[in-house]
Every structure is written in C-alpha cells, then in structure tokens.
C-alpha cells in the first residue's frame, strides 16, 4: 500500500521518539554495569597477557581509548541482544588496533577480541 510522504514523515517522527527512549534505557544499562571501564580493563589485560605475539615493551606502551557501544541483535553468535564495546589502541599517536568486548544486557562479559591492524607490529 502506498503511504503519502506526509504520513510517512509522522511515522518516522513517532519512531524516532521510541528509538531515543530505547537508547536512553540502553545508556542506563551501560552506565550501571560500567561497560566502558570493563572493556578498557579487558583490553589492557588482553594486551599484557602474552596472548598477543608482540614484545611486552611495545604492548606496555599501548594507549587505550573508548570508541563506541553497539547494540548487537540477530547475531549468529548470540540468540539474544548484547552490547559490544569497542576500545581503540594507539602507539605513539598512531592507531594500531582495537579491542571489542561483548556483554549481555546484565553486564556479564561474553567474550573479548584484540585485533592488531598494524602489520609491522604483528611480527615484533
């Protein structure tokens, strides 16, 4: 059925209100469960764990910073919604990788992955 542009604008506006309310509720969960700090800690722990095949002198110089939160749903790894927090990694002011940690909506960590994107670091 064809919906005139004017009516579709009203639908979009009412959906935006719902989406904004939903996002505010997600933000409450993110803050309550301290997901940003949990992900920063996870990134630092993974980098210093020895699981990353980079000299410890280098990984100790990594700088970690928050990049984003993302709602994941209809994902092949999870049958339920989850929040993915992304942490950027810099070395000497250059982006060299990132860390993502996925959390259940109640704050429990599902998994974390550290990715080195700088080819030169992968072999040091």
C-alpha positions in Angstrom: 0.0 0.0 0.0 1.3 3.4 -0.9 1.8 5.8 2.0 1.9 9.5 1.1 5.1 11.3 2.1 3.4 13.5 4.7 2.0 10.5 6.6 5.3 8.6 6.4 7.0 11.7 8.0 4.7 11.4 11.0 5.6 7.7 11.3 9.3 8.5 11.2 8.9 11.2 13.9 7.0 8.8 16.2 9.6 6.1 15.7 12.4 8.5 16.4 10.8 9.2 19.8 10.6 5.5 20.6 14.2 4.9 19.4 15.5 7.8 21.5 13.7 6.4 24.6 15.1 3.0 23.9 18.6 4.4 23.5 18.3 6.2 26.8 17.4 2.9 28.5 20.4 1.3 27.0 22.6 4.1 28.2 21.3 3.5 31.7 22.4 -0.2 31.5 25.8 0.8 30.0 26.5 3.2 32.9 25.0 1.0 35.6 27.1 -2.0 34.5 30.2 0.2 33.9 30.8 -1.4 30.5 33.2 1.2 29.2 35.6 0.6 32.2 35.1 -3.2 32.0 36.1 -3.1 28.3 39.1 -0.8 28.9 40.3 -3.2 31.7 39.7 -6.2 29.3 41.8 -4.5 26.6 44.7 -3.8 28.9 44.6 -7.3 30.4 44.5 -9.0 27.0 47.4 -6.9 25.7 49.6 -7.7 28.7 48.6 -11.4 28.9 51.1 -12.7 26.5 48.4 -14.0 24.1 49.3 -11.2 21.7 52.5 -12.1 20.0 54.1 -8.6 20.4 57.0 -7.7 22.7 55.8 -6.7 26.1 57.8 -3.5 25.9 55.6 -2.5 23.0 52.2 -3.6 24.5 53.1 -1.7 27.7 53.2 1.5 25.6 49.8 1.0 24.1 47.3 3.7 24.8 43.6 2.6 25.1 40.6 4.8 24.4 36.9 4.4 24.2 35.4 4.3 20.6 31.8 3.1 20.7 29.0 1.0 22.1 27.0 -1.1 19.6 23.7 -3.0 20.1 24.0 -6.5 18.6 20.9 -8.5 17.8 20.1 -11.2 15.4 23.7 -12.2 15.5 25.0 -15.6 14.6 26.9 -15.9 17.9 24.0 -14.9 20.2 20.3 -15.6 20.3 19.7 -12.6 22.4 20.7 -8.9 22.3 24.1 -7.9 23.5 26.2 -4.7 23.8 29.6 -4.6 22.0 32.0 -2.0 23.4 34.9 -1.0 21.1 38.2 0.3 22.5 40.8 1.8 20.2 44.5 1.2 20.6 47.2 3.7 19.8 51.0 3.6 19.9 52.9 6.8 19.5 49.7 8.6 18.4 49.0 6.1 15.6 46.1 3.7 15.5 47.4 0.2 15.7 44.4 -1.9 16.6 41.2 -2.2 18.6 39.6 -4.4 21.2 35.9 -5.4 21.3 34.2 -6.8 24.3 30.6 -8.1 24.1 28.4 -8.0 27.1 25.0 -9.4 28.0 22.5 -6.7 28.9 23.1 -7.5 32.5 26.8 -6.7 32.2 28.2 -10.2 32.1 31.1 -10.5 29.6 30.5 -12.9 26.7 33.9 -12.6 25.0 36.6 -10.1 24.1 38.9 -9.9 21.0 42.0 -7.9 20.5 42.9 -7.1 16.9 46.2 -5.6 15.8 45.8 -3.8 12.5 49.3 -2.5 12.1 51.2 -5.1 10.0 54.6 -4.0 11.3 53.7 -4.8 14.9 52.4 -8.3 14.2 55.9 -9.6 13.8 57.7 -7.8 16.6 
